[in-house]
Amino acid sequence: MQAALKSVKGVSKATVGKKVGIKADTVVTAAKSVKTTDLIKALKKKGYTATEKTKKKSV
């Protein structure tokens, strides 16, 4: 998974957390030019199921 993320131009660091079931939280450090859709496409190309997890804003 890390290799797939690091293959995206502009990604400097990718850390994959502990796998729980079929899910694993991942933190990616990248240039501002890197889009979330590019990361998801790279993961899907390698056979991973990927979705974006958004943080809820507290009021």
C-alpha distance matrix in Angstrom:
0.0 3.8 5.4 5.2 6.4 8.7 10.1 11.8 15.3 16.2 13.1 14.2 12.0 8.8 9.2 7.6 10.8 12.3 11.6 14.8 15.6 12.9 11.9 10.1 11.2 9.3 11.5 11.4 14.4 15.5 18.8 20.9 20.7 17.0 17.1 15.0 15.5 14.0 10.6 11.0 12.2 9.4 7.0 10.1 10.8 8.1 9.5 7.7 10.6 10.5 13.6 14.9 16.4 19.6 21.8 25.3 28.1 30.8 34.3
3.8 0.0 3.8 5.4 5.2 6.0 8.5 10.4 13.3 13.8 10.4 10.8 8.5 5.7 6.8 6.9 10.6 12.9 13.2 16.7 18.2 15.9 14.3 11.7 11.8 8.9 10.0 9.2 11.7 13.0 16.4 18.9 19.0 15.6 16.4 14.9 16.1 14.1 10.8 12.3 13.6 10.5 9.2 12.8 13.2 10.8 12.9 11.3 13.8 13.0 15.5 16.0 17.3 20.0 21.8 25.5 27.8 30.5 34.1
5.4 3.8 0.0 3.8 5.5 5.1 6.1 9.1 11.9 13.3 10.5 11.3 10.1 8.4 10.4 10.7 14.4 16.4 16.4 19.9 20.9 18.4 17.2 15.0 15.4 12.5 13.4 11.8 13.6 14.0 16.9 19.7 19.1 15.8 17.0 16.1 16.6 14.0 11.3 13.0 13.3 9.6 9.3 12.6 11.8 9.5 12.5 12.0 15.0 14.6 17.4 18.3 20.1 22.8 24.9 28.6 30.9 33.7 37.2
5.2 5.4 3.8 0.0 3.8 5.6 5.3 7.3 10.8 12.7 10.3 12.3 11.5 9.4 11.7 11.5 15.1 17.2 16.6 19.7 20.3 17.3 16.1 14.5 14.8 12.1 13.3 11.5 13.7 13.6 16.3 18.4 17.4 13.9 14.5 13.4 13.3 10.8 8.3 9.6 9.5 5.9 5.8 9.1 8.4 6.7 9.8 9.4 12.2 11.7 14.6 15.7 18.1 20.9 23.4 27.0 29.4 32.5 35.8
6.4 5.2 5.5 3.8 0.0 3.8 5.4 5.8 9.1 9.9 7.1 9.4 8.5 6.6 9.4 10.1 13.7 16.5 16.4 19.4 20.5 17.7 15.8 13.7 13.1 9.8 10.2 7.9 10.0 9.9 12.9 15.0 14.5 10.9 11.7 10.6 11.5 9.1 6.1 8.5 9.5 6.5 6.7 10.4 10.6 9.8 12.4 11.0 12.9 11.3 13.4 13.6 15.7 18.1 20.5 24.1 26.3 29.4 32.7
8.7 6.0 5.1 5.6 3.8 0.0 3.8 5.3 7.5 8.2 5.5 6.9 6.9 6.6 10.0 11.7 15.5 18.4 18.9 22.1 23.5 21.0 19.0 16.5 15.7 12.2 11.7 8.9 9.7 9.3 11.9 14.8 14.3 11.4 13.3 13.1 14.2 11.3 9.0 12.0 12.5 9.2 10.2 13.8 13.2 12.2 15.3 14.4 16.6 15.1 17.1 17.0 18.9 21.0 22.9 26.7 28.5 31.5 34.8
10.1 8.5 6.1 5.3 5.4 3.8 0.0 3.8 6.3 8.7 7.6 9.7 10.6 10.3 13.6 14.8 18.6 21.2 21.2 24.4 25.3 22.3 20.8 18.8 18.4 15.1 14.9 12.0 12.8 11.5 13.3 15.9 14.5 11.7 13.4 13.7 13.8 10.3 9.1 11.8 11.1 7.6 9.8 12.7 11.2 10.8 14.3 14.3 16.7 15.6 17.9 18.2 20.7 22.8 25.2 28.8 30.8 34.0 37.1
11.8 10.4 9.1 7.3 5.8 5.3 3.8 0.0 3.8 6.2 5.9 9.2 10.6 10.6 14.2 15.6 19.2 22.1 22.1 25.0 26.0 22.9 21.0 19.1 18.1 14.8 14.1 10.9 11.3 9.2 10.5 12.6 10.9 8.0 9.8 10.6 10.8 7.2 6.8 10.1 9.5 7.0 9.8 12.5 11.6 12.3 15.4 14.9 16.6 14.8 16.4 16.2 18.9 20.6 23.1 26.6 28.3 31.6 34.6
15.3 13.3 11.9 10.8 9.1 7.5 6.3 3.8 0.0 3.8 5.8 8.6 11.3 12.5 16.2 18.2 21.8 25.0 25.4 28.2 29.5 26.5 24.4 22.3 20.9 17.4 16.0 12.4 11.6 8.7 8.8 11.2 9.1 7.5 10.4 12.3 12.9 9.3 9.8 13.3 12.7 10.6 13.6 16.2 15.0 15.9 19.1 18.7 20.3 18.3 19.5 18.8 21.3 22.5 24.7 28.2 29.4 32.8 35.5
16.2 13.8 13.3 12.7 9.9 8.2 8.7 6.2 3.8 0.0 3.8 6.3 9.4 11.3 15.0 17.5 20.9 24.3 25.2 28.0 29.6 27.0 24.4 22.0 20.0 16.4 14.3 10.5 8.8 5.5 5.2 8.2 7.2 6.1 9.7 11.8 13.5 10.6 10.5 14.3 14.6 12.8 15.2 18.2 17.7 18.3 21.3 20.2 21.5 19.0 19.6 18.3 20.3 21.0 22.8 26.2 27.1 30.4 33.0
13.1 10.4 10.5 10.3 7.1 5.5 7.6 5.9 5.8 3.8 0.0 3.8 5.9 7.5 11.2 13.8 17.1 20.6 21.6 24.5 26.3 23.8 21.2 18.5 16.6 12.9 10.9 7.2 6.1 4.2 6.4 9.6 9.6 7.3 10.2 11.1 13.2 10.5 9.1 12.8 13.8 11.6 13.2 16.6 16.6 16.5 19.3 17.9 19.2 16.8 17.6 16.4 18.1 19.2 20.8 24.4 25.6 28.7 31.7
14.2 10.8 11.3 12.3 9.4 6.9 9.7 9.2 8.6 6.3 3.8 0.0 3.8 7.1 10.4 13.7 16.8 20.3 21.9 25.0 27.2 25.1 22.5 19.3 17.3 13.6 11.1 7.9 5.7 5.4 7.8 11.4 12.2 10.6 13.6 14.4 16.8 14.3 12.5 16.1 17.3 14.8 16.0 19.6 19.5 18.9 21.7 20.2 21.7 19.4 20.3 18.9 20.0 21.0 22.1 25.7 26.7 29.5 32.5
12.0 8.5 10.1 11.5 8.5 6.9 10.6 10.6 11.3 9.4 5.9 3.8 0.0 3.8 6.7 10.1 13.1 16.6 18.4 21.6 23.9 22.2 19.4 16.1 14.1 10.5 8.2 5.8 5.0 6.9 10.2 13.4 14.6 12.4 14.6 14.4 17.0 15.0 12.4 15.4 17.3 14.7 14.9 18.7 19.1 18.0 20.4 18.4 20.0 17.7 18.7 17.4 18.1 19.4 20.3 24.0 25.3 27.9 31.1
8.8 5.7 8.4 9.4 6.6 6.6 10.3 10.6 12.5 11.3 7.5 7.1 3.8 0.0 3.8 6.6 9.9 13.4 14.8 17.9 20.2 18.4 15.7 12.4 10.8 7.1 5.9 4.4 6.3 8.6 12.3 14.9 15.9 13.0 14.3 13.1 15.5 13.9 10.7 13.1 15.3 12.8 12.2 16.0 16.9 15.4 17.4 15.1 16.6 14.5 15.7 14.9 15.5 17.3 18.5 22.3 24.1 26.7 30.1
9.2 6.8 10.4 11.7 9.4 10.0 13.6 14.2 16.2 15.0 11.2 10.4 6.7 3.8 0.0 3.8 6.5 10.0 12.0 15.1 17.8 16.6 13.8 10.1 8.6 5.6 5.2 6.4 8.7 11.7 15.5 17.8 19.2 16.2 17.1 15.3 17.8 16.8 13.2 14.9 17.5 15.3 13.8 17.4 18.7 16.8 18.1 15.4 16.7 14.8 16.0 15.3 15.1 17.1 17.8 21.5 23.5 25.7 29.3
7.6 6.9 10.7 11.5 10.1 11.7 14.8 15.6 18.2 17.5 13.8 13.7 10.1 6.6 3.8 0.0 3.8 6.8 8.3 11.5 14.0 12.9 10.3 6.6 6.1 4.4 6.5 8.6 11.7 14.5 18.3 20.2 21.3 18.0 18.2 15.7 17.8 17.2 13.4 14.2 16.9 14.9 12.5 15.8 17.5 15.4 16.0 13.0 14.1 12.8 14.2 14.2 13.9 16.6 17.5 21.1 23.5 25.7 29.4
10.8 10.6 14.4 15.1 13.7 15.5 18.6 19.2 21.8 20.9 17.1 16.8 13.1 9.9 6.5 3.8 0.0 3.8 6.4 9.1 12.2 12.1 9.3 5.6 5.2 5.8 8.0 11.1 14.1 17.3 21.0 22.6 24.1 20.9 20.7 18.0 20.2 20.2 16.4 16.7 19.7 18.1 15.4 18.3 20.5 18.3 18.2 15.0 15.5 14.3 15.2 15.1 13.9 16.4 16.8 20.0 22.5 24.2 28.0
12.3 12.9 16.4 17.2 16.5 18.4 21.2 22.1 25.0 24.3 20.6 20.3 16.6 13.4 10.0 6.8 3.8 0.0 3.8 6.4 9.7 10.4 8.5 5.8 7.3 9.0 11.7 14.8 17.9 21.0 24.7 26.2 27.6 24.3 23.9 21.0 22.8 22.9 19.2 18.9 21.8 20.3 17.2 19.5 21.8 19.3 18.7 15.6 16.0 15.6 16.7 17.2 15.8 18.6 18.9 21.8 24.6 26.0 29.7
11.6 13.2 16.4 16.6 16.4 18.9 21.2 22.1 25.4 25.2 21.6 21.9 18.4 14.8 12.0 8.3 6.4 3.8 0.0 3.8 6.3 6.8 5.6 4.4 7.6 9.9 13.3 16.1 19.5 22.2 25.9 27.2 28.2 24.6 23.9 20.6 21.9 22.2 18.6 17.6 20.3 19.1 15.6 17.4 19.9 17.4 16.2 13.1 13.3 13.5 15.0 16.2 15.3 18.5 19.4 22.1 25.3 26.9 30.6
14.8 16.7 19.9 19.7 19.4 22.1 24.4 25.0 28.2 28.0 24.5 25.0 21.6 17.9 15.1 11.5 9.1 6.4 3.8 0.0 3.8 6.0 5.3 6.1 8.9 12.1 15.5 18.6 22.1 24.7 28.3 29.3 30.3 26.8 25.6 22.1 23.3 24.2 20.7 19.2 22.1 21.4 17.8 19.1 22.0 19.8 18.0 14.7 14.1 14.4 15.3 16.6 15.2 18.3 18.9 21.1 24.5 25.8 29.4
15.6 18.2 20.9 20.3 20.5 23.5 25.3 26.0 29.5 29.6 26.3 27.2 23.9 20.2 17.8 14.0 12.2 9.7 6.3 3.8 0.0 3.8 5.6 8.1 11.5 14.4 18.1 20.8 24.5 26.8 30.3 31.1 31.8 28.2 26.7 23.1 23.7 24.7 21.4 19.4 21.9 21.5 17.7 18.3 21.2 19.1 16.6 13.8 13.0 14.1 15.3 17.3 16.4 19.7 20.9 22.9 26.4 27.9 31.4
12.9 15.9 18.4 17.3 17.7 21.0 22.3 22.9 26.5 27.0 23.8 25.1 22.2 18.4 16.6 12.9 12.1 10.4 6.8 6.0 3.8 0.0 3.8 7.0 10.5 12.9 16.7 18.9 22.7 24.6 28.0 28.8 29.1 25.4 23.8 20.2 20.4 21.4 18.3 16.0 18.3 18.0 14.3 14.5 17.5 15.6 13.0 10.1 9.2 10.7 12.4 14.9 14.7 18.3 20.0 22.3 25.9 27.8 31.3
11.9 14.3 17.2 16.1 15.8 19.0 20.8 21.0 24.4 24.4 21.2 22.5 19.4 15.7 13.8 10.3 9.3 8.5 5.6 5.3 5.6 3.8 0.0 3.8 6.8 9.6 13.2 15.7 19.5 21.6 25.0 25.6 26.3 22.7 21.1 17.5 18.3 19.4 16.1 14.2 17.1 16.9 13.2 14.2 17.4 15.7 13.9 10.3 9.1 9.2 10.2 12.0 11.4 14.9 16.5 19.0 22.5 24.5 28.0
10.1 11.7 15.0 14.5 13.7 16.5 18.8 19.1 22.3 22.0 18.5 19.3 16.1 12.4 10.1 6.6 5.6 5.8 4.4 6.1 8.1 7.0 3.8 0.0 3.8 6.3 10.0 12.7 16.4 18.8 22.3 23.3 24.3 20.7 19.7 16.4 17.8 18.4 14.8 13.8 16.9 16.1 12.8 14.7 17.5 15.7 14.7 11.1 10.7 9.9 11.0 11.9 11.0 14.4 15.6 18.6 21.8 23.7 27.4
11.2 11.8 15.4 14.8 13.1 15.7 18.4 18.1 20.9 20.0 16.6 17.3 14.1 10.8 8.6 6.1 5.2 7.3 7.6 8.9 11.5 10.5 6.8 3.8 0.0 3.8 6.9 10.1 13.6 16.2 19.7 20.5 21.8 18.5 17.6 14.4 16.5 17.2 13.7 13.3 16.8 16.2 13.4 15.7 18.6 17.2 16.7 13.0 12.4 10.5 10.5 10.2 8.8 11.6 12.5 15.7 18.6 20.7 24.4
9.3 8.9 12.5 12.1 9.8 12.2 15.1 14.8 17.4 16.4 12.9 13.6 10.5 7.1 5.6 4.4 5.8 9.0 9.9 12.1 14.4 12.9 9.6 6.3 3.8 0.0 3.8 6.5 10.1 12.7 16.3 17.5 18.7 15.4 15.0 12.3 14.6 14.8 11.1 11.7 15.0 13.8 11.6 14.6 17.0 15.7 16.1 12.7 12.8 10.4 10.9 10.2 9.7 12.3 13.4 17.0 19.5 22.0 25.6
11.5 10.0 13.4 13.3 10.2 11.7 14.9 14.1 16.0 14.3 10.9 11.1 8.2 5.9 5.2 6.5 8.0 11.7 13.3 15.5 18.1 16.7 13.2 10.0 6.9 3.8 0.0 3.8 6.8 9.9 13.4 14.7 16.5 13.6 13.8 11.7 14.8 14.7 11.4 12.9 16.2 14.9 13.6 16.9 18.9 17.9 18.9 15.7 15.9 13.1 13.0 11.3 10.7 12.2 12.9 16.6 18.5 21.0 24.5
11.4 9.2 11.8 11.5 7.9 8.9 12.0 10.9 12.4 10.5 7.2 7.9 5.8 4.4 6.4 8.6 11.1 14.8 16.1 18.6 20.8 18.9 15.7 12.7 10.1 6.5 3.8 0.0 3.8 6.3 9.9 11.6 13.1 10.3 11.2 9.9 13.0 12.2 9.2 11.7 14.4 13.0 12.6 16.1 17.5 16.9 18.5 15.8 16.4 13.5 13.7 11.9 12.4 13.6 14.8 18.6 20.1 22.9 26.2
14.4 11.7 13.6 13.7 10.0 9.7 12.8 11.3 11.6 8.8 6.1 5.7 5.0 6.3 8.7 11.7 14.1 17.9 19.5 22.1 24.5 22.7 19.5 16.4 13.6 10.1 6.8 3.8 0.0 3.8 7.2 9.5 11.6 9.6 11.5 11.4 14.7 13.5 11.3 14.4 16.7 15.2 15.5 19.0 20.0 19.7 21.7 19.3 19.9 16.9 17.0 14.8 15.2 15.8 16.5 20.1 21.0 23.8 26.9
15.5 13.0 14.0 13.6 9.9 9.3 11.5 9.2 8.7 5.5 4.2 5.4 6.9 8.6 11.7 14.5 17.3 21.0 22.2 24.7 26.8 24.6 21.6 18.8 16.2 12.7 9.9 6.3 3.8 0.0 3.8 6.5 8.0 6.4 9.1 10.1 13.1 11.4 10.2 13.7 15.4 14.0 15.3 18.5 19.2 19.4 21.7 19.7 20.4 17.4 17.4 15.3 16.5 16.8 18.1 21.6 22.3 25.4 28.2
18.8 16.4 16.9 16.3 12.9 11.9 13.3 10.5 8.8 5.2 6.4 7.8 10.2 12.3 15.5 18.3 21.0 24.7 25.9 28.3 30.3 28.0 25.0 22.3 19.7 16.3 13.4 9.9 7.2 3.8 0.0 3.8 5.3 5.7 9.0 11.3 13.9 12.2 12.1 15.7 16.9 16.0 17.8 20.7 21.1 21.8 24.3 22.6 23.1 20.0 19.7 17.4 18.8 18.6 19.9 23.1 23.4 26.5 29.0
20.9 18.9 19.7 18.4 15.0 14.8 15.9 12.6 11.2 8.2 9.6 11.4 13.4 14.9 17.8 20.2 22.6 26.2 27.2 29.3 31.1 28.8 25.6 23.3 20.5 17.5 14.7 11.6 9.5 6.5 3.8 0.0 3.8 5.5 7.7 10.4 13.0 12.2 12.7 15.8 17.2 17.1 19.0 21.4 22.1 23.3 25.4 23.6 23.6 20.2 19.3 16.6 18.0 17.2 18.4 21.2 21.3 24.5 26.7
20.7 19.0 19.1 17.4 14.5 14.3 14.5 10.9 9.1 7.2 9.6 12.2 14.6 15.9 19.2 21.3 24.1 27.6 28.2 30.3 31.8 29.1 26.3 24.3 21.8 18.7 16.5 13.1 11.6 8.0 5.3 3.8 0.0 3.8 6.4 9.9 11.5 10.1 11.7 14.7 15.3 15.3 17.8 19.9 20.2 21.8 24.1 22.7 22.9 19.8 19.1 17.0 19.1 18.7 20.6 23.4 23.7 27.2 29.3
17.0 15.6 15.8 13.9 10.9 11.4 11.7 8.0 7.5 6.1 7.3 10.6 12.4 13.0 16.2 18.0 20.9 24.3 24.6 26.8 28.2 25.4 22.7 20.7 18.5 15.4 13.6 10.3 9.6 6.4 5.7 5.5 3.8 0.0 3.8 6.8 8.6 6.9 7.9 11.1 11.9 11.8 14.0 16.3 16.7 18.2 20.4 18.9 19.1 16.1 15.8 13.9 16.3 16.5 18.7 21.8 22.7 26.3 28.7
17.1 16.4 17.0 14.5 11.7 13.3 13.4 9.8 10.4 9.7 10.2 13.6 14.6 14.3 17.1 18.2 20.7 23.9 23.9 25.6 26.7 23.8 21.1 19.7 17.6 15.0 13.8 11.2 11.5 9.1 9.0 7.7 6.4 3.8 0.0 3.8 5.4 5.3 6.8 9.0 10.1 11.2 13.1 14.7 15.8 17.6 19.2 17.6 17.1 13.9 13.0 11.2 13.8 14.0 16.7 19.6 20.8 24.4 26.8
15.0 14.9 16.1 13.4 10.6 13.1 13.7 10.6 12.3 11.8 11.1 14.4 14.4 13.1 15.3 15.7 18.0 21.0 20.6 22.1 23.1 20.2 17.5 16.4 14.4 12.3 11.7 9.9 11.4 10.1 11.3 10.4 9.9 6.8 3.8 0.0 3.8 5.4 5.2 6.3 8.7 10.0 10.9 12.4 14.3 15.9 16.9 14.7 13.9 10.4 9.3 7.4 10.3 11.1 14.1 17.1 18.9 22.5 25.2
15.5 16.1 16.6 13.3 11.5 14.2 13.8 10.8 12.9 13.5 13.2 16.8 17.0 15.5 17.8 17.8 20.2 22.8 21.9 23.3 23.7 20.4 18.3 17.8 16.5 14.6 14.8 13.0 14.7 13.1 13.9 13.0 11.5 8.6 5.4 3.8 0.0 3.8 5.4 5.0 6.1 8.6 9.9 10.4 12.1 14.4 15.3 13.7 12.8 9.9 9.2 8.7 12.2 13.4 16.8 19.5 21.5 25.2 27.7
14.0 14.1 14.0 10.8 9.1 11.3 10.3 7.2 9.3 10.6 10.5 14.3 15.0 13.9 16.8 17.2 20.2 22.9 22.2 24.2 24.7 21.4 19.4 18.4 17.2 14.8 14.7 12.2 13.5 11.4 12.2 12.2 10.1 6.9 5.3 5.4 3.8 0.0 3.8 5.5 5.1 6.2 8.8 10.0 10.6 12.8 14.5 13.5 13.6 11.2 11.6 11.4 14.8 16.2 19.4 22.4 24.3 27.9 30.6
10.6 10.8 11.3 8.3 6.1 9.0 9.1 6.8 9.8 10.5 9.1 12.5 12.4 10.7 13.2 13.4 16.4 19.2 18.6 20.7 21.4 18.3 16.1 14.8 13.7 11.1 11.4 9.2 11.3 10.2 12.1 12.7 11.7 7.9 6.8 5.2 5.4 3.8 0.0 3.8 5.5 5.2 6.4 8.7 9.9 11.1 12.8 11.1 11.4 8.8 9.7 9.6 12.6 14.6 17.6 20.9 23.1 26.5 29.5
11.0 12.3 13.0 9.6 8.5 12.0 11.8 10.1 13.3 14.3 12.8 16.1 15.4 13.1 14.9 14.2 16.7 18.9 17.6 19.2 19.4 16.0 14.2 13.8 13.3 11.7 12.9 11.7 14.4 13.7 15.7 15.8 14.7 11.1 9.0 6.3 5.0 5.5 3.8 0.0 3.8 5.4 5.2 6.1 8.5 10.1 10.6 8.8 8.3 5.7 6.8 7.9 11.4 13.9 17.2 20.3 22.9 26.3 29.2
12.2 13.6 13.3 9.5 9.5 12.5 11.1 9.5 12.7 14.6 13.8 17.3 17.3 15.3 17.5 16.9 19.7 21.8 20.3 22.1 21.9 18.3 17.1 16.9 16.8 15.0 16.2 14.4 16.7 15.4 16.9 17.2 15.3 11.9 10.1 8.7 6.1 5.1 5.5 3.8 0.0 3.8 5.5 5.1 6.0 8.8 9.9 9.4 9.7 8.4 10.0 11.5 15.1 17.4 20.9 23.8 26.3 29.8 32.6
9.4 10.5 9.6 5.9 6.5 9.2 7.6 7.0 10.6 12.8 11.6 14.8 14.7 12.8 15.3 14.9 18.1 20.3 19.1 21.4 21.5 18.0 16.9 16.1 16.2 13.8 14.9 13.0 15.2 14.0 16.0 17.1 15.3 11.8 11.2 10.0 8.6 6.2 5.2 5.4 3.8 0.0 3.8 5.6 5.1 6.6 9.0 8.8 10.4 9.4 11.9 13.2 16.4 18.9 22.1 25.3 27.8 31.2 34.2
7.0 9.2 9.3 5.8 6.7 10.2 9.8 9.8 13.6 15.2 13.2 16.0 14.9 12.2 13.8 12.5 15.4 17.2 15.6 17.8 17.7 14.3 13.2 12.8 13.4 11.6 13.6 12.6 15.5 15.3 17.8 19.0 17.8 14.0 13.1 10.9 9.9 8.8 6.4 5.2 5.5 3.8 0.0 3.8 5.4 5.3 6.5 5.2 7.1 6.6 9.7 11.7 14.5 17.6 20.7 23.9 26.7 29.9 33.1
10.1 12.8 12.6 9.1 10.4 13.8 12.7 12.5 16.2 18.2 16.6 19.6 18.7 16.0 17.4 15.8 18.3 19.5 17.4 19.1 18.3 14.5 14.2 14.7 15.7 14.6 16.9 16.1 19.0 18.5 20.7 21.4 19.9 16.3 14.7 12.4 10.4 10.0 8.7 6.1 5.1 5.6 3.8 0.0 3.8 5.3 4.9 4.9 5.9 6.6 9.8 12.5 15.7 18.8 22.2 25.1 28.0 31.3 34.3
10.8 13.2 11.8 8.4 10.6 13.2 11.2 11.6 15.0 17.7 16.6 19.5 19.1 16.9 18.7 17.5 20.5 21.8 19.9 22.0 21.2 17.5 17.4 17.5 18.6 17.0 18.9 17.5 20.0 19.2 21.1 22.1 20.2 16.7 15.8 14.3 12.1 10.6 9.9 8.5 6.0 5.1 5.4 3.8 0.0 3.8 5.5 7.4 9.4 10.4 13.5 15.9 19.1 22.1 25.4 28.4 31.2 34.6 37.6
8.1 10.8 9.5 6.7 9.8 12.2 10.8 12.3 15.9 18.3 16.5 18.9 18.0 15.4 16.8 15.4 18.3 19.3 17.4 19.8 19.1 15.6 15.7 15.7 17.2 15.7 17.9 16.9 19.7 19.4 21.8 23.3 21.8 18.2 17.6 15.9 14.4 12.8 11.1 10.1 8.8 6.6 5.3 5.3 3.8 0.0 3.8 5.9 9.2 10.6 14.2 16.7 19.5 22.7 25.7 28.9 31.9 35.0 38.2
9.5 12.9 12.5 9.8 12.4 15.3 14.3 15.4 19.1 21.3 19.3 21.7 20.4 17.4 18.1 16.0 18.2 18.7 16.2 18.0 16.6 13.0 13.9 14.7 16.7 16.1 18.9 18.5 21.7 21.7 24.3 25.4 24.1 20.4 19.2 16.9 15.3 14.5 12.8 10.6 9.9 9.0 6.5 4.9 5.5 3.8 0.0 3.8 6.7 9.3 13.0 16.1 18.7 22.1 25.2 28.2 31.4 34.4 37.6
7.7 11.3 12.0 9.4 11.0 14.4 14.3 14.9 18.7 20.2 17.9 20.2 18.4 15.1 15.4 13.0 15.0 15.6 13.1 14.7 13.8 10.1 10.3 11.1 13.0 12.7 15.7 15.8 19.3 19.7 22.6 23.6 22.7 18.9 17.6 14.7 13.7 13.5 11.1 8.8 9.4 8.8 5.2 4.9 7.4 5.9 3.8 0.0 3.8 6.1 9.9 12.9 15.2 18.7 21.7 24.6 27.9 30.8 34.1
10.6 13.8 15.0 12.2 12.9 16.6 16.7 16.6 20.3 21.5 19.2 21.7 20.0 16.6 16.7 14.1 15.5 16.0 13.3 14.1 13.0 9.2 9.1 10.7 12.4 12.8 15.9 16.4 19.9 20.4 23.1 23.6 22.9 19.1 17.1 13.9 12.8 13.6 11.4 8.3 9.7 10.4 7.1 5.9 9.4 9.2 6.7 3.8 0.0 3.8 7.0 10.6 12.8 16.3 19.4 22.1 25.4 28.3 31.5
10.5 13.0 14.6 11.7 11.3 15.1 15.6 14.8 18.3 19.0 16.8 19.4 17.7 14.5 14.8 12.8 14.3 15.6 13.5 14.4 14.1 10.7 9.2 9.9 10.5 10.4 13.1 13.5 16.9 17.4 20.0 20.2 19.8 16.1 13.9 10.4 9.9 11.2 8.8 5.7 8.4 9.4 6.6 6.6 10.4 10.6 9.3 6.1 3.8 0.0 3.8 7.0 9.5 12.9 16.1 18.9 22.1 25.2 28.3
13.6 15.5 17.4 14.6 13.4 17.1 17.9 16.4 19.5 19.6 17.6 20.3 18.7 15.7 16.0 14.2 15.2 16.7 15.0 15.3 15.3 12.4 10.2 11.0 10.5 10.9 13.0 13.7 17.0 17.4 19.7 19.3 19.1 15.8 13.0 9.3 9.2 11.6 9.7 6.8 10.0 11.9 9.7 9.8 13.5 14.2 13.0 9.9 7.0 3.8 0.0 3.8 6.4 9.6 13.0 15.6 18.8 21.9 24.9
14.9 16.0 18.3 15.7 13.6 17.0 18.2 16.2 18.8 18.3 16.4 18.9 17.4 14.9 15.3 14.2 15.1 17.2 16.2 16.6 17.3 14.9 12.0 11.9 10.2 10.2 11.3 11.9 14.8 15.3 17.4 16.6 17.0 13.9 11.2 7.4 8.7 11.4 9.6 7.9 11.5 13.2 11.7 12.5 15.9 16.7 16.1 12.9 10.6 7.0 3.8 0.0 3.8 6.3 9.8 12.6 15.5 18.8 21.8
16.4 17.3 20.1 18.1 15.7 18.9 20.7 18.9 21.3 20.3 18.1 20.0 18.1 15.5 15.1 13.9 13.9 15.8 15.3 15.2 16.4 14.7 11.4 11.0 8.8 9.7 10.7 12.4 15.2 16.5 18.8 18.0 19.1 16.3 13.8 10.3 12.2 14.8 12.6 11.4 15.1 16.4 14.5 15.7 19.1 19.5 18.7 15.2 12.8 9.5 6.4 3.8 0.0 3.8 6.7 9.5 12.7 15.7 18.9
19.6 20.0 22.8 20.9 18.1 21.0 22.8 20.6 22.5 21.0 19.2 21.0 19.4 17.3 17.1 16.6 16.4 18.6 18.5 18.3 19.7 18.3 14.9 14.4 11.6 12.3 12.2 13.6 15.8 16.8 18.6 17.2 18.7 16.5 14.0 11.1 13.4 16.2 14.6 13.9 17.4 18.9 17.6 18.8 22.1 22.7 22.1 18.7 16.3 12.9 9.6 6.3 3.8 0.0 3.8 6.4 9.3 12.5 15.6
21.8 21.8 24.9 23.4 20.5 22.9 25.2 23.1 24.7 22.8 20.8 22.1 20.3 18.5 17.8 17.5 16.8 18.9 19.4 18.9 20.9 20.0 16.5 15.6 12.5 13.4 12.9 14.8 16.5 18.1 19.9 18.4 20.6 18.7 16.7 14.1 16.8 19.4 17.6 17.2 20.9 22.1 20.7 22.2 25.4 25.7 25.2 21.7 19.4 16.1 13.0 9.8 6.7 3.8 0.0 3.8 6.3 9.3 12.6
25.3 25.5 28.6 27.0 24.1 26.7 28.8 26.6 28.2 26.2 24.4 25.7 24.0 22.3 21.5 21.1 20.0 21.8 22.1 21.1 22.9 22.3 19.0 18.6 15.7 17.0 16.6 18.6 20.1 21.6 23.1 21.2 23.4 21.8 19.6 17.1 19.5 22.4 20.9 20.3 23.8 25.3 23.9 25.1 28.4 28.9 28.2 24.6 22.1 18.9 15.6 12.6 9.5 6.4 3.8 0.0 3.8 6.4 9.5
28.1 27.8 30.9 29.4 26.3 28.5 30.8 28.3 29.4 27.1 25.6 26.7 25.3 24.1 23.5 23.5 22.5 24.6 25.3 24.5 26.4 25.9 22.5 21.8 18.6 19.5 18.5 20.1 21.0 22.3 23.4 21.3 23.7 22.7 20.8 18.9 21.5 24.3 23.1 22.9 26.3 27.8 26.7 28.0 31.2 31.9 31.4 27.9 25.4 22.1 18.8 15.5 12.7 9.3 6.3 3.8 0.0 3.8 6.5
30.8 30.5 33.7 32.5 29.4 31.5 34.0 31.6 32.8 30.4 28.7 29.5 27.9 26.7 25.7 25.7 24.2 26.0 26.9 25.8 27.9 27.8 24.5 23.7 20.7 22.0 21.0 22.9 23.8 25.4 26.5 24.5 27.2 26.3 24.4 22.5 25.2 27.9 26.5 26.3 29.8 31.2 29.9 31.3 34.6 35.0 34.4 30.8 28.3 25.2 21.9 18.8 15.7 12.5 9.3 6.4 3.8 0.0 3.8
34.3 34.1 37.2 35.8 32.7 34.8 37.1 34.6 35.5 33.0 31.7 32.5 31.1 30.1 29.3 29.4 28.0 29.7 30.6 29.4 31.4 31.3 28.0 27.4 24.4 25.6 24.5 26.2 26.9 28.2 29.0 26.7 29.3 28.7 26.8 25.2 27.7 30.6 29.5 29.2 32.6 34.2 33.1 34.3 37.6 38.2 37.6 34.1 31.5 28.3 24.9 21.8 18.9 15.6 12.6 9.5 6.5 3.8 0.0
